[in-house]
Amino acid sequence: MKIGLLGTGFGRAHAAVYATHPDIDEVVVFGRTPAKLQAVADEFGFATTTDADAIHDDPDIDLVDVCLPTPLHADHAVRAMEAGKDVLCELPLATTMEDARRVVETQHATGRQAFVDLFARFNPVNEYIHHAITEGTYGPLHTWEIEVRTALLWEGYDIRLDSLVMDAMHCELDLFATALGLPESLTALGTEGERRGSAGEALLTYPGGVLVRCASSALMPKSYGLRGNSRIVFADAVLETDFTGGFDGQGRTRLVEYTDAGQRPVDLPERNTYAAVIDHVLACLTGKETSRITPQSALDGLQLTLDIRQKIN
């Protein structure tokens, strides 16, 4: 299989997966900065180009992986599918619901396969929590809280209120929307720091009195890194998680179960979620699996993200 990879920023995390994947024969990387392209070529041995047309017009490319800035996602995803290629699109899918639905409509019209890199869905801890909610493992859900706290780990990139929700809350909001749907109501507040960071918090209500809270802060010093935690309270148990990670969002998550009988760690396998997404995409393209990350499935999470961004700003 031949991959056309658009982007040399976050795209390098995908490039690292492609470089060692046995089912990938060739990768061509598009970027706008020759120095960054050279770094990719030196590290992975991939061909590079500064011409995006070379990716879209290459008849031998099977999958276009869109890792460009979010406002460019929809246009490139649509163009690739109209050129007869399948698409993997970095998250968020788009910056507007109109663009997101345009991707969905193009997928249906062309019959191509399209995927959104909702890698948090493939975290074994999130899979466990999702199953516990949807299957009622611990009885009815009462509250679900998630906090993510980070330093500004990406050189030259600010996380102000206009980008905080899309950049630092979207993955968690997608988890809520996937398990619970869209909320009955929401409130959200935000604050900006004196320098380049910001913080925000959203409170959502769902039928049956379920309360959901999502908080994110990009006000931490560099030594803090990236950390997070969650608490999910059911009628019969509490699940708590702690997460530590790096600039690429990958890290280790610990899950503990608390019940009247005591507490116990829930041992789950470690997983590189970027690699898991790409494995899943390739399995879908060969008919071995059914997609868990279609653009259609991403719409509720994106709608919730955009609603909260509007309220915070």
Helices and strands as residue ranges (DSSP letters): E 2-6, H 11-19, E 26-30, H 34-44, E 47-49, H 53-56, E 63-66, G 70-72, H 73-82, E 86-89, H 97-110, E 114-116, G 119-122, H 124-135, E 141-151, H 161-168, H 170-180, E 185-192, E 198-206, G 207-209, E 210-220, G 222-224, E 226-234, E 238-245, E 251-259, E 262-265, H 273-285, G 296-298, H 299-312
